[in-house]
Amino acid sequence: ALTSERKKEIFTEFGGSEKNTGSAEGQVAMLTERISELTGHLKKAKKDKNTTLSLLKMVGRRKRLLRYIMTNDIQKYRDLIKKLNLRK
C-alpha cells in the first residue's frame, strides 16, 4: 500500500499541489504506482485472482484517464507518458 507521504509526493509532482487529488495527471501517476506494486505481487502469487481483477480494473481506469488527457491536451499527454515511462 502507498503511504500518505508518497501520495502527497505524487500529487505534488504531477497534480501541482498535494491537495489537488482530482487532477487527471495525478490520478494517472497514482494508478501507475499502484499497478507497478501489484505487478510485483502477482509475480510471486500467480493464483491471486482477486488481485488480478483489481489490477485489470486499475489498468482500464488509467487507460480511460489517459484518453481523456489526450483529447483535451496532447502536449500534457506526451509529457506524462514520457515522465511515467508508459510507452516503450
C-alpha positions as CSV (number, residue, x, y, z in Angstrom):
1,A,0.0,0.0,0.0
2,L,1.1,3.5,-0.7
3,T,1.9,5.7,2.3
4,S,0.3,9.1,2.7
5,E,3.7,10.8,2.2
6,R,4.3,9.0,-1.1
7,K,0.8,10.0,-2.2
8,K,1.5,13.7,-1.4
9,E,4.8,13.5,-3.3
10,I,3.0,12.1,-6.4
11,F,0.2,14.7,-6.4
12,T,2.7,17.5,-5.8
13,E,4.8,16.3,-8.7
14,F,2.0,15.6,-11.2
15,G,-1.1,17.4,-9.9
16,G,0.5,20.7,-9.0
17,S,-0.1,20.6,-5.2
18,E,-0.7,17.8,-2.7
19,K,-4.4,18.9,-2.3
20,N,-5.1,18.6,-6.0
21,T,-6.0,14.9,-5.9
22,G,-8.7,15.3,-8.6
23,S,-6.3,16.1,-11.4
24,A,-6.2,13.5,-14.1
25,E,-2.4,13.6,-14.3
26,G,-2.1,13.0,-10.6
27,Q,-4.6,10.1,-10.7
28,V,-2.7,8.5,-13.6
29,A,0.5,8.7,-11.7
30,M,-1.1,7.2,-8.6
31,L,-2.6,4.4,-10.6
32,T,0.7,3.7,-12.3
33,E,2.4,3.4,-8.9
34,R,-0.2,1.0,-7.6
35,I,-0.1,-1.0,-10.8
36,S,3.6,-1.5,-10.6
37,E,3.2,-2.6,-6.9
38,L,0.5,-5.1,-7.8
39,T,2.5,-6.4,-10.8
40,G,5.4,-7.2,-8.4
41,H,3.0,-9.0,-6.0
42,L,1.4,-11.1,-8.8
43,K,4.8,-12.3,-10.0
44,K,5.1,-14.1,-6.6
45,A,1.4,-15.0,-6.1
46,K,0.2,-16.2,-9.5
47,K,-3.0,-17.7,-8.3
48,D,-4.3,-14.5,-6.6
49,K,-7.3,-13.9,-8.8
50,N,-8.8,-11.1,-6.7
51,T,-5.7,-9.0,-7.1
52,T,-5.6,-9.8,-10.8
53,L,-9.1,-8.5,-11.2
54,S,-8.2,-5.3,-9.3
55,L,-5.1,-4.9,-11.4
56,L,-7.2,-5.1,-14.6
57,K,-9.7,-2.6,-13.3
58,M,-6.9,-0.2,-12.5
59,V,-5.3,-0.6,-15.9
60,G,-8.7,0.2,-17.5
61,R,-9.2,3.2,-15.4
62,R,-5.7,4.5,-16.2
63,K,-6.4,3.9,-19.9
64,R,-9.6,6.0,-19.8
65,L,-7.9,8.8,-17.9
66,L,-5.1,8.9,-20.4
67,R,-7.6,9.0,-23.3
68,Y,-9.3,12.0,-21.5
69,I,-6.0,13.8,-21.2
70,M,-5.1,13.1,-24.8
71,T,-8.3,14.5,-26.2
72,N,-8.0,17.7,-24.1
73,D,-4.3,18.5,-24.2
74,I,-2.0,16.4,-26.4
75,Q,1.2,18.0,-25.1
76,K,0.3,17.2,-21.4
77,Y,-0.4,13.6,-22.5
78,R,3.0,13.3,-24.2
79,D,4.8,14.8,-21.2
80,L,3.0,12.5,-18.8
81,I,3.8,9.4,-20.9
82,K,7.4,10.4,-21.0
83,K,7.6,11.1,-17.3
84,L,5.9,7.8,-16.3
85,N,7.7,5.7,-18.9
86,L,4.4,4.1,-20.1
87,R,5.2,3.7,-23.8
88,K,8.3,2.0,-25.0
